[in-house]
Amino acid sequence: QMELEALRSIYEGDLCFRELSPVSFQYRIGESGDPKAFLIEVSWPETYPQTAPVISMDAFFNNTISSAIKQSILDKLMVEVEANLGTAMTYTLFEYAKDNKEVFMENQPVNTVTSVSNSISIGTPGVPPSKKKEKKEQLSKTQKRKLADKTDNKGELPRGWNWVDVIK
């Protein structure tokens, strides 16, 4: 398979490229840590390149990208596929995605996911009142200080800190 050899030599040493199998490849568009980076997977059916490759964005890497954006990227890539049917096009698709990364991701909001989950964990307004133990907010400053003193430097409470003191 000529295209396989070509891909291996083109992307040799390219950390963004992964050969999952001789007919299945992943390419990360964007630097690691880039909130707009995404991963495309291209798999070749037996009749490729006469028929279209299977392009997927189901990788876990893409789980912060909205399905609408994934779909629009796949739609744009499929236009490119149509234009290249009958020729080896995996490299073309990866490069096309690289060149159009900004356009592809222009509607992807950045960092919304992290900020949302942070605000949830801070206030926990949704705790039902029945969970009395959780009501740590009611502690006075001195109680809080005592609690803080009980924890070791890693912020973990020592074993037995919450045992009931029976010996009083």
N, C-alpha and C positions, 0 to 999 in steps of 0.2 A: 504494500500500500504506500504509494509515493507520498501522499499527503502526510501520512503519519511520520515518515522520515523527515519531511520538510518541517513539520511542526516541532519535532524534537530538536532539530538543529537551530531553528529560528529562536525558540524559547529556552534553549539550554541556559541554565543559570538564572533564568527569570523566575523570581520567587512568586510571581503572580500566577504562573501557569502550573496546572497540575494535570497529569495524565492519570485519570481514574482507571482507565482500561484502554486497550488499543483502539477502541471506538468511542471513548467517552472522555471529555476534557473539561476542565474548569479553568476559568480565567477571572482573576480579581481585577476589577476596573477601579483604580484609585489606590492610594497608599493605605497601608494598614493603619488603623486609627483615624482615617478620614471618615467623618460621619456620612459622607455621600458616596463612599465606596460601595460597590455591589459586586456580586459574583454571578457570572453566567456559566451555565453548563451546556455543552453542545455534545450530543450523541449522534452517531451515524447509524441509521438503519441499513439493512443489507443492500438496499438499492441506491443508497447515497453514492455520488452526488446527483444522480438523475432525479431522486426525490429529495425533499427538504430534510435537513437534519432536525433532530428534536432539540429545541432550545428550552432550557428550564431555568427558572430562578427560584426553585424550591429549597435551595441550600439554606441551612440554618443561619448562615452568615447574613442572609437577606431578611431576617425576621423582623427587623425594625422598619423595613420599607413597606409602604402601604401597597395593598394589592392593586390598587388603581395604577400606581406608578409602575409596578412590575408589569402589569398588563400593557401599559403604553410602551414600555421598553421592548417587550416581546413583539408587539405589533410593528414597531419600527424595524426591529431586526428581521421580522418576517418579510417586510418589503424588500430589504436587502437580499434575503434568501431568494425571493422570487427573481430578482434581477440577476442572480448568479447561478441559477439552477443549471446543472450539467457541468459545473466546474468546481474544483476544490475550493471551498469557501470558508473553512473554519478560521483561518488566519484573517481573512477579509472581515469576518463578523467580529472577531475580537478587536481588530484595529478600528473598525467602524464604531464599536461601543466605546473604545478609548477616546476616539476623536470627538464623540458626541456626549461624553459623560455629563458635561455641565447641562446640556439641553435635556438629556434624559432625566436628570435629577433636579431640574430647576424648581419643580413643585414639591419636592420632598422637604418637609420642614426639618430643620436640623435640631437635634438634641431634645425634641419634645419628649421622647420616651424617658430619658433619664430624669428630666425635671419633674415629670408627672409622678414617677415612682418615688422620688425623694419626698415630695410634699405629702404623699400618703403616709410614709413611714414616720414622719415627724409628729404630726398632731394626733393621729388615730382618732378622728372625731367619731368614727363609726363603731366604737366599742360599746356594746350594750351595757346598760347600767348594772345588770346583774353581776358582771365581773368586778366585784368589789376590789379584788386583789390588784387589778390593773390600775386602780386610781392612784397612781404615784404622784399625780400633779398636786394632790391636796397636802403633800408633806410641807412642813415649815422649813425655813432655811436651815435651822439647826439639825432637823431630822435628815435633811438632804446631806448635810455635811457629815453626819454620822455614817450615813450610807456610803458616802464617798470614801470615808476613812476605812470602812470595812473592806472595800475592794482592794485587791493588790494592784500593782502598777499597770497590769494589762487590762484593768477595768473588769476583771472577772472576780466574782465574789468568792471568798475562800469557802471551802467545803464546810457545810454546817452553819453558814451565816444566818440561814432562815429557820434553823431548828428552834423549836419552842424550848425556852429555858424553864425547865421544870423545877430547878433546885431553889428557886426564889424562896 
